Amino acid sequence: MTKVISFSELRKIKDNLPDGSVHKIAETLQVPVETVWNYFGGHSYEKGQSCGVHIEPGPDGGFVSLDDTTILDMALELIEVKEV
């Protein structure tokens, strides 16, 4: 399912992840860590892959259209567990 959020909101989610979460998500999904970083706005395509993230210019860093919300959903779950 496609989801559109602001780039700054996506970065805020990444910044609120508990330590080691990017590695945990990558391991669970069996993808390179760089692919998860790319999902959150990184640009490491030598080792990582593109993962259906499309950034359009605009306010708040622009808008991000996510083709697949699996990484986002996992990140939000990890943040929720951290806050409990």
N, C-alpha and C positions, 0 to 999 in steps of 0.2 A: 504494500500500500504506500503510495506517495504521500509525503508530508512536507509542508513548507514552514520553515521557521527562520528567524533572523540569524545572521551569522554570529552576532554577539551572544544570542541565547545559546547557540550550539557551543561556543567557546566557554560560556559560563558553566554549562553542563560538564564539559571536559575538565575545567578547572576545579569543579567540586567533587570529582571522582576521588575515592580513597586511593592511597598509594598502591601501586601495582595493578590497578584496575585495567589499564590498557593492555598489559601483558596477559591478564586473566581472560579478558574478552578475546584476544587473539588466540590464546591457547584453546579456549572452548570452541571457537569457530574454525580452528585449524587454518588460520591465515597468518601471514607475517605481521609482526607488530606495526610495521610501517603502514600497512593497509588500514589499521585502526586509526593511526595518527592522521592519515590522509582523510579519513572520514570526518575528523574533527577540524579539518582545515589545513593539514600539513601538506607538504609538497615533496614527499619522498617516493618517487616513482621508480628509482633504481631497484629497490628491493621490494617495495610495496606495490599494491595495485590500485587502480582507480576503483571506487566502490559505489558508483551511482550517486555522486554528490555533484550538484550543479549550483554554482554561485552566480547570482545576478547582482549587479551594482544597485545600491539604494541606501536608504538611511539605516543606521545601526549596523554598519558593515555590509549591508546588502541582505539579500534573501537567499536561503539555501533550500533547494528542492532535493529531498532524499528519496531515491527510488525504492530503497528497502530500509525499514526502520529497525531491523534486528539489532544492530550495534547500539542505536539510540535507546531502544527498549532495555537492553542489558545494562547500559550505563545508568539509566534512571532507576532500575532495580538496585544496583549497587549503591547509588546515592541514598536511596530510601533505607536500605539496611544500615548504612553508615549513620544515618540520623536517628535510628531507633536506639 
